[in-house]
């Protein structure tokens, strides 16, 4: 995986790691708050990326030997 700040998979993995640490109680209260804040930012980033990708998804259909694209619904 790349270190790209906007890479969905990387951000999702970071979010999953944060959730695991918080659920397991691996960190103290102050660190928990920092991780929670970071997790909320990552959650928003992931949601925004999913919305962006969803708007780009096109359904391809064949109609009279023509290929057309339609918004995914």
matplotlib code that plots the C-alpha trace (Angstrom):
import matplotlib.pyplot as plt

x = [0.0, 1.1, 1.5, -0.9, -2.8, -6.0, -5.6, -8.9, -7.5, -4.7, -7.1, -9.5, -6.7, -5.6, -9.2, -9.5, -6.3, -7.6, -10.9, -9.1, -6.8, -9.8, -11.9, -9.0, -8.2, -4.6, -4.2, -4.7, -7.5, -5.5, -4.3, -7.9, -9.2, -6.4, -7.1, -10.9, -10.4, -8.1, -10.6, -13.4, -11.3, -10.4, -14.1, -15.1, -12.2, -13.3, -17.0, -16.1, -14.0, -16.8, -19.3, -16.9, -16.3, -20.1, -20.7, -18.1, -19.5, -21.2, -23.4, -22.5, -25.2, -25.3, -28.1, -28.2, -24.5, -23.7, -22.2, -23.6, -22.8, -25.4, -25.0, -25.1, -28.3]
y = [0.0, 3.5, 6.2, 8.4, 10.6, 10.1, 6.3, 4.8, 1.4, 3.0, 5.3, 2.4, 0.3, 3.2, 3.6, -0.1, -0.1, 2.9, 1.1, -2.0, -0.1, 1.8, -1.4, -3.3, -0.5, -0.5, 3.3, 5.7, 8.3, 11.1, 9.0, 7.6, 11.1, 11.8, 8.5, 9.2, 12.6, 11.0, 8.2, 10.7, 12.5, 9.3, 8.2, 11.4, 11.1, 7.5, 8.5, 11.4, 9.1, 6.5, 9.2, 10.5, 7.0, 6.2, 9.2, 8.0, 4.5, 4.0, 1.2, 0.0, -1.4, -2.6, -1.1, -1.6, -2.3, 0.9, 1.0, 3.8, 4.8, 5.7, 6.9, 4.1, 4.1]
z = [0.0, -0.6, 2.0, 0.1, 2.5, 0.5, 0.0, 1.1, 2.1, 4.1, 6.0, 6.6, 8.1, 10.3, 11.5, 12.2, 14.2, 16.3, 17.0, 18.1, 20.4, 21.9, 22.3, 23.9, 26.4, 25.2, 25.8, 28.7, 28.8, 27.2, 24.3, 23.9, 23.3, 20.7, 19.0, 19.0, 17.4, 14.7, 14.2, 13.6, 11.0, 9.3, 9.3, 7.6, 5.0, 4.2, 4.0, 1.6, -0.6, -0.8, -1.8, -4.4, -5.8, -5.7, -7.9, -10.4, -10.7, -14.0, -15.1, -18.5, -20.7, -24.2, -26.3, -30.0, -30.2, -28.4, -25.0, -22.8, -19.3, -16.7, -13.1, -10.6, -8.6]

ax = plt.figure().add_subplot(projection="3d")
ax.plot(x, y, z, "-o")
ax.set_aspect("equal")
plt.show()
